[in-house]
Amino acid sequence: MTLRSAESLESAEGSRARWGHPEAAAPVAEESCEAAQLAAAMEELRRAGCQMDARDKQLLRSLRLELCTEVLVDGVVIQYLYQEGILTDSHVQEIKSQTTSQRKTMMLLDILPTRGPKAFDVFLDSLQEFPWVKEKLMMKRKEMTVQDPAGVTEIAPCILKTSPTDQQLNKLARRLGPEWEHIVLCLGLSHTDIYRCKVNHPHNLQSQIVAAFVLWRQRLGKKATIQSLQASLMAEEVDPSVIQYMLE
């Protein structure tokens, strides 16, 4: 290449850069795309770090079975939650991939508590086709709000040292949601144990939870106390009223 040719090429490239030639703009566009993806990822992390209010989580947990039978999330519900930024594309696909309407609702109830403090209110707004469910949730939420947290009764030491009965474990299972797996892992069970409980009791969450707790009690014997169970529940930020309900 001659000196004149090199100068002409350099001039042409400079002209492209000055006048916004597509080849010059490509790196800028790529950088903008990467910046947008990074911002979206940071927002996702920020939202994931902001958990739903403990009482709202407990309310969804306590009405889990009712919601699964009364709410169909396939239509307006998930579309509204997606529109309002509570659900992502991957969440919607994960919910739709479930084989039954009950499983779809169950998956949504697993996701909602991780989607920030506004998720519960947006979920209420999404229940346009289920006004009776919305009314019940609002009423229950109001009842929980007016309760005095200081009114939680302290558990007697003699009770804390005992092992939970089958009846108590059944009551506890009714109040737990997806966090049950972390609770039993904290109690010493393995992922293999959890898998076996799920295989032995397919499509029945309460039976899976009870089976896991019974296995824990069998393995630890006298060391499987209400005190250690309470500690595991507290570690998972389960509302104190849950264990109170178990002991009633």
Secondary structure, DSSP 8 states (H G I E B T S, - for coil): --HHHHHHHHHHHHHHHHTT-HHHHHHHHHHHHHHHHHHHHHHHHHHHHS---HHHHHHHHHTHHHHHHH---TTHHHHHHHHTTSS-HHHHHHHHTSSSHHHHHHHHHHHGGGS-TTHHHHHHHH-TT-HHHHHHHHHHHHHHHHS-GGG-----HHHHTS---HHHHHHHHHT--TTHHHHHHHTT--HHHHHHHHHHSTT-HHHHHHHHHHHHHHHHGGG--HHHHHHHHHHTT--HHHHHHHH-
